[in-house]
Amino acid sequence: MDELYFSRLTNLITRFSTRQFDAFLVSVPENRYYLSGFYAEDGGPQETAGYLLIGTDKRFLITDGRYEIQAKNEAPLYDIEIYKEKLSSTVAEIIRDVGCEKVGFESHYMTFGMYSKLVESVAKTGFRCKLVPTEDFVENLRMIKDPTEIKSIETAIAKTENVLVDVVSEIKEGATEKEIAFLLETGLKKSGAEKLAFDPIVASGPNGALPHAKPTDRILARGDAVVIDFGGQFEHYCSDMTRTFFIGSVSKELRKMYKIVRQAQKLAIESIKPGKLSKEIDKVARDYISSKGYGNFFVHGLGHGVGLAVHEKPGINKRSDIKLEPGMVITIEPGIYVQDIGGIRLEDMVVVTEDGCNVLNRNIFYYDDL
């Protein structure tokens, strides 16, 4: 496992050396784990479990006494520094002692208050160091999953699907959205999920027209389409899947919407190839849905990357110029949402391969015979 983290560190050092950085300061929790193996959740940017300071020759994990034993066990490639009072002061002292004159940091996560404290602490050491803001420096590395990561993601998906297999019989007339959501949550936990990847979406009837609906006390009724979107985190990696279920016989329009969304999903998946731009994949699904008269009702991007975070790069949307590469794991989740009628969304996760992609989900709970 040390070889895996050393390889990731080497890739990072190669990247930041092109910017003439002497070191890189990591504050994003997922990036911290990705580069060290140290896993701890932050209470938010202001309540961090620690930073990594990565130089070309030396590496430091700066944390507090709560994590001392854990850090030593999980991050053997790092020197563990325990701060007693201020994290920023300890980081500044290491910057001075190592002689880092130019340090990159993650400006998309570090708050202005944290940055100001760090600048002040560095100044107090008497050492001159330039702190350079960066965005998505490590996230760009995380886009390409190695075989170990893909295996963890496959495990997460399989366990999530098994939960849906167990719960599907309860998705019926008379149940409430909240009851179904509770069954999904408890099923994930019983299956070994460290936590939910996100709060489950269970949106029935007209609530399905809200892409990010919260479960309510609404009772599922005959004729409803029920959008179920959920996922868990297993072995630190996330799953994310969506199916839409019918309660009894549904309207002609809902069946039509379903067939359009399903075909859009299939076409998009078939179009995935290395070298294609993310927005080209989005366009395939979007153009098909538009050709059927529902273009204005597809109101979000086609998909997103999934890994240590349930939403990460690359975004699969009409603005994304990111080129697809083998090893990227993304969702394909077209949807149609019509007020007062409901919504249809279908989502699978796929991994980009050398000649296309592999769908990581099983072909279950689809109405392909409408």
N, C-alpha and C positions, 0 to 999 in steps of 0.2 A: 504493500500500500504506500510505503514511503516513496517508491519509485513513481507512483502516480502523481503525488503531490509535488515531487521534485520536477517532474516533466511540466506540470502546470506553472510552477514558479519560473522555470526556464523560459517558457513562452511569454510570461508576463515581463520578465527582465528584458527579453529581446525587444518587446514592444516599447517599454518605457525608456530604454536606452536610445531609441530613435528620437526621443524628445529631450535627450540630454538630462534626464532625471538622474539624480544620485540615489533616490529611493522613492518608494510609492507607499502612501498611507491608505490602508484599507479600513473602511468603517461599515460598509454594507454587510449585514449579517450573512447573507447567502454567499457573498464573495469571500468573507472571512473563512467560512467553512470550506468552500471550494479550494482555497489555496493552502489550508492548514490542517483540516480535519477536526478543528475545534468547533463543536456545535453548541451554541447557546442562543437563546432568543433575547433580543433587546426589548426593553419596555418602550421603545421609541428612540429616535435619534439622541434624545437628551439622557436616556437611561441605558447606555450601551454596556454590553458585556465585555467590550474590549476592542482594541485596534490591532492591526498588523502593521508593522513598519518593515518593509522589504527593501533591502539594498542589494547591490550586486554580489556582495560577499557575506553579509550578515542579515539575519532575519529575527525580528522580535515580535512576540505576542505580549501586548501590554494589557493586563486585566487586573481585577481586584481579588482579594483574599477568598471570596466565595468560590472562585474557579481555579485556584492554584493547583490542586491535585488533578482535577479534570484536564486542565490545560497541559500539564506535564505528560499526562497519559495519551492525550489525543493529538498533540502537536509536537512530536519529537524532533522535527526539523527546525524548531524555533527556540531561541532563548526566551524564557518566560520571565517577564518583569512584572512584579506586583506593585501597583501604586498604593500609597497609604492615604493620600489626601486628594490631590488633583490629577486626573488622567492627563490633562494638557501639560502639566508641569513635567511629568515623567517622560512624555513623548518628546517634549522640547529638550530635555536633558540628554536623551538618547541621540537626537538629531545633532546636538552640539558635540557629544562625545565621539560619534562616528564621523562627523565632519560632512554632513549632507547639506550642500549649499543650494540644491534645487530639489524640491520634493513635490510630487504630484499628489493630489487628494481628490476624493469623490465629492464634488460639489453638489451633485444631485441628491445626496443623502445628508451630508454634514450641514447643519443649520448655520445661519450667520452668527448666532451666539456662540456656537462651538468653535467656529472658525476664528472669531474675535478673541476668544480665550486662548486658542493655540498661538495666534500671532503675538498676543501679549506675553505668553509664557516663553516663547522663543526669544523675544526681545529682552526679557529679563535675564536670559543666560549670557547676553552679550555677544552671541554668535549671530552672524548674518545668514539667514536662510530665506530663499524665495519659495513661497508656497504657491503652486500652480494648479488652478481648478481644472478638472477633467470630468467628462461624462461618459459612462458606459465603457470604461477602459477594460474592466474585468468582464463585464456583461458580454462584450463582443467575443471574448474567449469562450464564455459559457454557452454561446449559441451552438457550437459544435460539440455534440455529446460523444464521449468515448464509449467503448463496449460495456464497461462497468456501469456507466450511467444509464445506458439504454436498457440493460438488464433490470436495473432498479425500477425504471419507469414501466417496463413490461409487468413487473411484479405488482406495482401500484395499480395499473389498469386492470389486471386480472382479478385482484382482490376487490376492486370497486365494482366490477361487473358482477362478481358473485354476490355482492350485497344487493344489487338490483334484482338478481335472480330470486333472492330470498324475499324481497319486498314486493315484487310485482303483483302478487296475488292480493295485496292490500290496496292496490290502486284501483279503487272501485267506487261505485255509487254509495254515498253515505259516509265515506271517510272525509276528513278535513285535510286541507293543505298542510296545516301544522302537524297533524298526526303522521302524515307521510314523511314530512321532513324529519320528524323525530326518529322514525324507524330507519331512515337513511343514515342519520348521524350516529345512532347507537350501533347500527350494523357496521359502520366503518370502524368505530372504536373497538368493537368486539373482534374485528378482523385484524387488529393490530395497528391501526392507524395512529401515528404520533399525534396527529391533530387533523382537523378538517382542512382541506385545501382552501375552502371558502364556505360560507354559509349556503346550504342547499337552496336551490330555487325550485319551488313547486308552485306552478301558476296554472290554475284551471279556468276554463271558460273565458270570460272577458279579461281576466287577469293575465292571461297568456299574451295579451297585446303589449305587456310591459316586459321588455327584454330582461331587466334585472328586478323582477317582482320579488317581494318578500312573502313568505308563506303567511296566510291568513287563516281565520276560522271558517272560511268559505267551505261549504260542503260540496264535494264532487257530485255532479248530476249527470243523468243520461244526456248524451249529446255533446258533452264537453270534450275539448282537446286539452290535455294536461301536459305542460312542458316541465320536464324534470331535468335539472342540470346540477350535477354534484361531483365531488371528488375528494380524495383524501391524500394525506402525506404519509408515505411508507418509505422507510430507509432514507428519509430526508427528501425524497423525490415525489412529485405530485402527479395526480391523475385528474382528468377533467373530461367528462362525457355528458352528452345530452340526448335524451330520447323524448319523443312526444307520443303520448298514449291516448287512445280514444275510449271514452266511457259509453259503451253501447254504440248505436248507430249515430253517425254525425252528419252534418249538413254536406251538401254537394260542394259548397265552396271550401269547406275545411279539407275535404278529400282532395280537391283540386290543388289547394295550397300545399298540401303534404307532398303530392306527386312532384310538384315543381321544385320544392326544396330538396327532395331526395335526389332528383335528377341533377340539380345544380351541384349538390355535394359530390355525386359520382363524377361529373364532368371536371370539376376542380381537381379531384384526386387524380384522375387520369392525366391531367395536364401537368402535374408536378414533375419537373426535371431539374437536375443540377444546372446552374447557370441562368435559369429563368429568374426574373425579378419577382419579388413577392407580390407586387401590385398586378402583375400579369395573371397570377393565379386568382387573385380577388376578382379581376375583370371577367374571367371565364364564368364564374358563378353569378356575378352581378349582371352581366349581359344576358345570360339565360333567363334570370328572374325578370329582368326588364322586358325581354321579348315576350313574356307571358302576361305583361301588364301590371306587375307587382313591384317594379323598380323602386317606387317611392316608399315601399313598405319593408325594404331591406335596409335597416337604419344603422348597421354597425359593420365593422370590418369582418372579413371572412374568417380570420383566425389569429393565432398568436403562438409564440413559443411557449413550451412548458418544460420545466426542469426542477431546480431547487425552489423556484417560485412558480406559482400557477400561471402567472402572466409575466412573460419575459420576452426578450428579443428572439427571433425576428417577429415584428408585427406583420400580419398578412392582411394588408388593407390597400386602399387605392392610392395612398400617398407613399408607400414604402418602396424604396429603391434597393433594398437589400437583396443580393443575389442568393438564391438557394444553394446550399452546399450539402454534400453527403454528411450525415450525422446530425443534421438539424431535426428536432422533434417539434412538430407544430400541430395545432388543431385546425380542422376544417369544419366550420359551423355556420352554414347559411341559415337564414331565418326570414320569415314573413310575419308581420305583426299588423293586424287590422283592428282598429278600435271597435268595441262592442261585439266583435266576432271572436277574436282570440288570436293565438299565435301558434306557429309551427317552427321549431328549431331542431336540428339534428347535428350531432357533433361526434366525430371520431378523431383520435390522435394518430398521426402518421410519422414515420421516420424517413427522411430523404435518403435515397440510396444512389449508387453510381449511375443507375439507368432509369430512375423513377422514384418510387416510394413504396414502402410497405405499410399497410394499415395495421396498427397495433391492437385495435379493438376487435372483438369477435363480431361477426355479422348477426347480432341478435337484437330482438325487439324493434325490428323494422316492419312496416306494412308494405312489402314490395309486391303485393298481389291486389292492390286497390284497382 
